[in-house]
Amino acid sequence: MQAPVTFFDDLNSDFIAQIDALKASTVFILVDENTQQHCLPLLPKEFVKKATLISIQAGEENKNLTSCQKIWDALQSSYADRETLLINLGGGMVTDLGGFVAATYKRGIRFINIPTTLMGMVDAAIGGKTGINFNKIKNQIGSFSQPQMVVVYKDFLRTLPDREFTSALAEVIKYQLLTEEISNLNALFSKYKNYSILPTLISTCIAIKQRVCEEDFKESNHRKMLNLGHTSGHAIESFLMDKGVSILHGEAVAAGLVVAIYLSNLKTGLHQNFIDYYLSKIDEVYGKLPLLKEDIPALISYMHHDKKNAGNEIKFVLLRNIGDPVIDVSVSEMEITYALNFYIG
Ligand SMILES: NC(=O)c1ccc[n+]([C@@H]2O[C@H](COP(=O)([O-])OP(=O)(O)OC[C@H]3O[C@@H](n4cnc5c(N)ncnc54)[C@H](O)[C@@H]3O)[C@@H](O)[C@H]2O)c1
């Protein structure tokens, strides 16, 4: 069962009533330094006053064991018990990390995700995947664990930096490539933070993700499609992070989508007409990441760590057509090299 997602126009009595209904012994709120500054003040003051705050450093580089330890420590030293509720108030970094901490503290306490980024609302807070990065590889340690609920309040996005907003659009393009269900893609690209289309956009993305995860929660089959663009995207993200380059998850996924589209044309017959539209849009919005041809062997080596692989083969999600994904396509290192060469140019 997927966690219920509730959309709120304000975070007052209904919100508090829903949390009270969980009858938690104590409530902890996990924030990073930015969500502490910008998002915590939007929660009801009385509610925040009664909770215990745990604050961690922002940034993907902190989605790690050290941060987990800090949170476990804070929970333990404040006597959190099995009936404690952890509220993850933040983007995908906070909900991935907080969800994992909750899933493992005393063998599992309840948690709620309150996504504050577009990436969190359309993707990360939904679907029950939690985890951390380990030994410089993305999401190596984690669990499938559902929050009690996901709270969507789009006014959090008012303080979100434009670069973060644009980064999340890569996941929206991914949903469109997988399902053809996103309307207004052009409006989205031409007017960033177009608030009038956000409610429909967010609810459509959530509905797609929940539907897919409902059918295959543990990603043994169908759910793998949501990894479109992520095999090379995660490799690019890990590689650039390791080099100290500032890279956002969605920016790496956008590059990964280019690689997947190229390979779909090569291997699963995606028609050239579709390719041109999406490639030019992605190029227009994201430009090119600082990758060189000599980085390709290292990128391929990162791809070997992808969780979808079996044995030594690298598996991709590709497209036969827009709205028609194919999972588990084995792609040779030579074909990946062609595709990365195409991206790097
Ligand atoms: N579990 C999943 O299914 C899933 C899906 C997609 C992505 N992810 C993960 O999500 C992470 C990326 O998530 P993200 O893009 O939300 O990044 P993030 O959580 O790092 O947030 C991006 C930045 O925005 C700041 N921020 C958050 N909300 C803000 C607000 N309202 N106003 C101002 N600043 C704000 C954060 O402090 C951070 O600096 C990655 O770790 C990725 O692997 C997980």
The ligand as a Gaussian input file, in Angstrom:
#p B3LYP/6-31G(d) Opt

LIG

0 1
 N       13.527000       8.199000      -2.829000
 C       13.272000       8.463000      -4.090000
 O       12.426000       7.823000      -4.729000
 C       13.997000       9.593000      -4.762000
 C       13.547000      10.076000      -6.007000
 C       14.211000      11.182000      -6.571000
 C       15.285000      11.763000      -5.911000
 N       15.699000      11.249000      -4.722000
 C       16.818000      11.845000      -3.998000
 O       16.457000      13.184000      -3.674000
 C       17.649000      13.957000      -3.528000
 C       17.479000      15.244000      -4.298000
 O       16.368000      15.921000      -3.760000
 P       16.225000      17.499000      -3.873000
 O       16.460000      17.901000      -5.271000
 O       14.969000      17.844000      -3.214000
 O       17.508000      18.032000      -3.071000
 P       17.757000      18.550000      -1.563000
 O       16.918000      17.864000      -0.581000
 O       19.228000      18.490000      -1.391000
 O       17.262000      20.068000      -1.635000
 C       17.886000      20.959000      -2.512000
 C       18.340000      22.243000      -1.796000
 O       17.203000      23.074000      -1.567000
 C       17.131000      23.426000      -0.187000
 N       15.718000      23.585000       0.094000
 C       14.797000      22.609000       0.237000
 N       13.574000      23.129000       0.315000
 C       13.709000      24.458000       0.227000
 C       12.791000      25.533000       0.213000
 N       11.478000      25.325000       0.239000
 N       13.283000      26.791000       0.127000
 C       14.614000      27.015000       0.038000
 N       15.529000      26.034000       0.008000
 C       15.078000      24.770000       0.105000
 C       17.844000      22.322000       0.536000
 O       18.323000      22.729000       1.783000
 C       18.976000      22.021000      -0.442000
 O       20.017000      22.961000      -0.271000
 C       18.783000      13.094000      -4.037000
 O       19.468000      12.572000      -2.931000
 C       18.084000      11.993000      -4.803000
 O       18.850000      10.824000      -4.834000
 C       15.071000      10.196000      -4.136000

